[in-house]
Amino acid sequence: MDTHQPRPVTPQPPHGGGGGGGFSAVLTVFLSFIAIFAMIVIPSSSTFWNGFLVLHQVPEGHVGVYWRGGALLKMITDPGFHLKLPFITHYEPVQVTLQTDQVRDIPCGTKGGVMINFEKIEVVNRLHKDYVHDTLLNYGVQYDNTWIYDKIHHEINQFCSSHSLQQVYIDVFDQIDEKMKDALQGDCTRYAPGIEIISVRVTKPKIPESIRRNFEQMEEERTKVLIAIEKQRVVEKEAETNKKMAISEAEKVANVSKILMEQKLMEKDSVRKQQEIENQIYMARQKSLADADFYRLLKEAEANKLKLTPQFLELKFIEAIADNTKIFFGEKIPNMFLDQKPLGNFLQQLSRNVFEEEKSTDVG
């Protein structure tokens, strides 16, 4: 008995059916490629792709915010690729960097009833990342409509209604930016603290053409007045400068004259002092000479006083006669009157001296 069993025959697939698995794989890759390409090319904020896609992208400068069944989730994602449930979870990117909101065509009426229109007001603001959930929970994704667009309209009308056209258009126009910024930031700080108002830029409002021409004429006249005032100020400044230069020149001349005068006075004073010194020297010399003469005369007087003796007088008398001896010839000789007493005394003394000398000779 033959125990060999025949081999079972495996059924063969129909002809051409062997490539079905490869086609499915290719189709899957193709669809995945299309999905990724569409996700990248078509903006992620598109409503259709937002609900359909599982993989989504949060751009830089934004955060991802999610709703599920209409309820805001606390989950917030950073920039990059993230996953979500399709058709169930709704996603929106929210900008958290600086952004500029342009509020256009803002009509308002001034205090005097003139209607004007602000074409554009730019508000630079930022939503802080930490306050994204609370802000969207209270005011929705379009929170800036409430706290920027609508608020600008309200504040501009409030401002215009309390100011005249002259003030809004010219006088206090430069203050509108800061007033709008303070008003917006005040309410945002109180009700929506996550919104920061960086700056507000207000353009010049449009006013009726007739009034605008009047303002232009007023501005032209004011410019002319300012030019005239500036010219007058320049002339006054030039006159003041010339006056200061003249005063400075006069002061310089006066100072030079004063210095020269002081120099001359010093020279005169020096000459005077020199003359005084010479005079003092001369007076001292003359005084010394006078004192010397006085002393000489005094001594001569004392000496002469000692000489005034009868004998000396007789001697001088005889010497005078001897010096004036004259010889007269003729019949008549002039009479000469002489005081015989001095002569007699002299002769007696002379004879006495001679006698004494002879006597002494004899004794010897």
C-alpha positions in Angstrom: 0.0 0.0 0.0 1.4 3.2 -1.1 1.5 5.7 1.8 2.7 8.6 -0.3 0.1 11.5 -0.2 -0.1 13.9 -3.1 0.9 17.6 -2.4 -2.0 20.0 -1.9 -2.4 22.5 -4.7 -2.4 26.1 -3.7 -5.0 28.2 -5.6 -3.4 30.8 -7.9 -4.8 34.3 -8.0 -6.3 35.5 -11.2 -4.0 36.8 -13.8 -2.9 40.3 -13.2 -4.0 40.4 -9.5 -0.5 40.3 -8.1 0.1 44.1 -8.4 -2.9 45.2 -6.2 -0.9 45.5 -3.0 1.8 47.7 -4.7 -0.9 50.0 -6.1 -2.4 50.6 -2.6 1.0 51.5 -1.2 1.6 54.0 -4.0 -1.8 55.5 -3.6 -1.2 55.9 0.2 2.1 57.7 -0.3 0.6 59.9 -3.1 -2.3 61.0 -0.9 0.0 61.6 2.0 2.2 63.8 -0.2 -0.8 65.7 -1.4 -2.0 66.3 2.1 1.4 67.6 3.3 1.8 69.7 0.2 -1.7 71.2 0.7 -1.0 71.8 4.4 2.1 73.7 3.5 0.8 75.6 0.5 -2.7 76.4 1.7 -2.8 78.7 4.8 -3.4 77.0 8.1 -6.1 79.4 8.9 -8.3 78.1 6.1 -11.5 76.9 7.6 -11.6 73.7 5.6 -8.1 72.6 6.2 -8.3 73.7 9.8 -10.9 71.2 10.5 -9.7 68.5 8.2 -5.9 68.3 8.8 -4.4 66.3 11.7 -1.0 67.9 11.3 -1.0 71.8 11.5 1.7 74.5 11.7 1.8 77.4 14.1 3.8 80.3 12.4 6.6 82.2 14.2 5.3 85.1 16.4 2.0 83.3 17.1 0.7 80.7 19.5 -1.8 78.0 18.7 -5.2 78.2 20.4 -7.7 75.3 20.3 -11.5 74.8 20.6 -13.2 71.5 21.0 -16.9 71.4 20.5 -16.9 75.2 20.7 -15.2 75.3 24.1 -11.9 77.1 24.4 -9.2 74.7 25.6 -6.5 75.8 28.0 -3.8 74.2 25.8 -1.6 76.8 24.0 1.1 75.6 21.6 4.3 77.3 20.5 5.4 77.9 16.9 6.1 74.6 14.9 4.2 71.5 13.8 1.5 70.0 16.1 -1.2 67.3 15.9 -5.0 67.6 16.6 -8.1 65.6 16.2 -9.6 66.4 12.7 -13.2 67.8 12.6 -13.4 67.8 16.4 -10.7 70.2 17.5 -10.6 73.7 15.9 -7.4 75.6 15.8 -6.5 79.3 15.4 -3.1 81.1 15.4 -3.0 84.2 17.6 -0.2 86.8 17.1 1.7 87.6 20.2 4.3 90.0 18.7 3.9 93.7 17.8 1.1 94.3 15.3 -0.3 97.5 13.9 -4.1 97.8 13.6 -5.3 100.5 11.1 -8.6 102.1 11.9 -10.0 103.9 8.9 -12.7 106.5 8.1 -13.6 107.8 11.6 -16.2 110.6 11.3 -16.7 112.9 14.2 -18.3 116.3 15.0 -16.5 119.1 16.7 -17.8 121.3 19.4 -19.0 123.8 16.9 -20.9 121.2 14.9 -18.4 120.9 12.0 -18.1 117.3 10.7 -14.6 116.1 10.0 -13.2 112.7 9.1 -10.0 111.0 10.2 -8.8 108.8 7.3 -6.5 106.6 9.3 -5.4 106.0 12.8 -2.7 103.4 13.5 -2.5 101.6 16.8 0.6 99.6 17.6 -0.2 96.9 20.2 0.7 93.5 21.5 -1.1 90.7 23.2 1.1 89.1 26.0 1.4 85.3 25.7 0.5 84.7 29.3 -2.9 86.5 28.8 -3.9 84.9 25.5 -6.3 82.3 27.1 -8.1 84.9 29.4 -8.4 87.5 26.6 -9.8 85.1 24.0 -12.1 83.5 26.7 -13.6 87.0 27.4 -13.4 88.7 24.0 -12.8 86.1 21.3 -10.2 85.9 18.6 -11.3 89.4 17.3 -10.6 91.0 20.7 -9.0 94.0 18.9 -12.4 94.9 17.4 -13.6 95.6 20.9 -10.6 97.2 22.5 -9.0 99.0 19.5 -11.3 99.6 16.6 -14.5 100.4 18.4 -12.6 102.1 21.2 -10.8 104.4 18.8 -14.1 105.5 17.3 -15.5 106.2 20.7 -12.5 108.1 22.0 -12.1 110.2 18.8 -15.8 111.3 19.0 -15.4 112.1 22.7 -12.4 114.2 21.9 -13.9 116.1 19.0 -17.2 116.8 20.8 -15.3 118.6 23.6 -13.0 120.7 21.3 -13.5 123.3 18.6 -12.3 122.8 15.0 -9.4 125.2 15.6 -8.3 123.1 18.5 -8.7 119.7 16.8 -7.1 120.7 13.5 -4.3 123.0 14.8 -4.0 123.9 18.5 -4.1 120.5 20.2 -3.6 118.2 17.3 -0.2 117.2 18.5 -1.7 115.9 21.8 -4.3 113.5 20.2 -1.7 110.7 19.9 -0.9 110.6 23.6 -4.6 111.2 24.6 -5.7 108.2 22.5 -2.9 106.0 23.8 -3.7 106.9 27.4 -7.4 106.3 26.9 -6.9 102.9 25.2 -4.3 101.7 27.7 -6.4 102.8 30.6 -9.4 100.7 29.6 -7.2 97.7 28.5 -5.4 97.7 31.8 -8.7 97.6 33.6 -10.6 95.1 31.5 -8.1 93.3 29.3 -4.7 93.5 31.0 -3.0 91.3 28.4 -3.3 94.0 25.7 -0.4 96.5 25.7 -0.8 99.7 23.6 2.6 100.7 22.3 1.8 103.9 20.4 -1.0 105.6 18.4 -0.4 107.6 15.2 -3.2 109.9 14.1 -3.3 111.4 10.6 -4.5 114.9 9.9 -8.3 114.9 9.6 -10.2 116.0 6.5 -12.3 119.1 6.9 -14.7 120.9 4.6 -12.9 122.5 1.6 -14.1 126.1 2.4 -12.9 125.9 6.0 -9.6 124.3 4.8 -9.0 127.3 2.5 -9.6 129.7 5.4 -7.1 127.8 7.5 -4.6 127.9 4.7 -5.0 131.6 4.3 -4.7 132.0 8.1 -1.6 129.9 8.1 -0.1 132.0 5.3 -0.8 135.2 7.2 0.6 133.7 10.3 3.7 132.6 8.4 4.1 136.2 7.1 3.8 137.5 10.6 6.3 135.0 11.9 8.7 135.9 9.1 8.3 139.6 9.9 8.8 138.9 13.6 11.9 136.8 12.8 13.3 139.6 10.6 12.7 142.1 13.3 14.4 139.8 15.8 17.3 139.4 13.5 17.6 143.2 13.1 17.4 143.6 16.8 20.0 141.0 17.4 22.3 142.6 14.9 21.8 146.0 16.5 22.4 144.5 19.9 25.5 142.8 18.5 26.8 146.0 17.0 26.0 147.8 20.3 28.0 145.2 22.2 30.8 145.4 19.8 30.9 149.2 20.0 30.7 149.0 23.8 33.5 146.5 23.8 35.6 148.7 21.5 35.0 151.7 23.6 35.9 149.8 26.8 39.0 148.6 25.1 40.0 152.1 24.1 39.1 153.4 27.6 41.2 150.6 29.1 44.1 151.4 26.8 43.8 155.1 27.7 43.6 154.3 31.3 46.7 152.1 31.1 48.6 154.9 29.2 47.4 157.5 31.7 48.5 155.3 34.6 51.8 154.8 32.9 52.3 158.5 32.5 51.3 159.2 36.1 53.7 156.5 37.2 56.5 158.1 35.1 55.6 161.6 36.5 55.5 160.2 40.0 58.8 158.5 39.5 60.3 161.8 38.2 58.8 163.6 41.2 60.3 161.2 43.6 63.6 161.4 41.9 63.5 165.2 42.0 62.5 165.1 45.7 65.5 162.8 46.4 67.8 165.2 44.5 66.4 168.2 46.3 66.9 166.4 49.6 70.5 165.6 48.6 71.0 169.3 47.6 69.4 170.6 50.7 71.4 168.3 52.8 74.6 169.4 51.0 73.7 173.1 51.3 72.8 172.7 54.9 76.1 171.1 55.5 77.9 173.9 53.7 75.9 176.5 55.6 76.6 174.8 58.9 80.3 174.7 58.0 80.3 178.4 57.0 78.4 179.3 60.2 80.8 177.3 62.3 83.8 178.9 60.5 82.3 182.4 60.9 81.5 181.7 64.5 85.0 180.6 65.2 86.4 183.6 63.2 84.2 185.8 65.3 85.3 184.3 68.5 88.9 184.6 67.2 88.4 188.2 66.2 86.8 188.9 69.5 89.9 187.6 71.2 92.0 189.8 68.9 90.2 193.0 69.8 93.0 194.2 72.2 94.5 197.8 72.3 97.8 196.5 71.2 96.4 194.6 68.2 94.4 197.5 67.2 97.4 199.8 67.4 99.4 197.3 65.3 96.7 197.1 62.7 96.6 200.9 62.7 100.3 201.2 62.2 100.2 198.5 59.5 97.5 200.4 57.7 99.4 203.6 57.9 102.5 201.9 56.7 100.7 200.4 53.8 99.2 203.8 52.8 102.5 205.8 53.3 102.8 208.5 50.7 105.5 211.1 50.2 104.4 214.6 49.4 106.6 217.3 47.8 105.8 220.9 47.6 105.4 224.1 49.6 102.3 222.9 51.4 101.9 219.6 52.9 98.3 218.3 53.6 97.3 218.2 57.2 96.7 214.7 58.5 94.6 214.3 61.6 95.6 211.3 63.6 94.4 209.9 66.8 97.7 210.1 68.8 96.6 208.0 71.6 96.9 204.6 69.9 100.2 205.7 68.4 101.4 206.9 71.7 100.5 203.7 73.4 102.1 201.7 70.7 105.3 203.7 70.9 105.3 203.4 74.7 104.9 199.7 74.5 107.5 199.5 71.8 109.9 201.6 73.9 109.1 199.5 76.9 109.9 196.3 75.1 113.1 197.7 73.8 114.1 198.8 77.3 113.3 195.5 78.8 115.3 193.7 76.1 118.3 196.1 76.8 118.0 195.6 80.5 118.0 191.9 80.2 121.0 192.2 78.0 122.9 194.2 80.5 122.1 191.8 83.3 123.3 189.0 81.3 
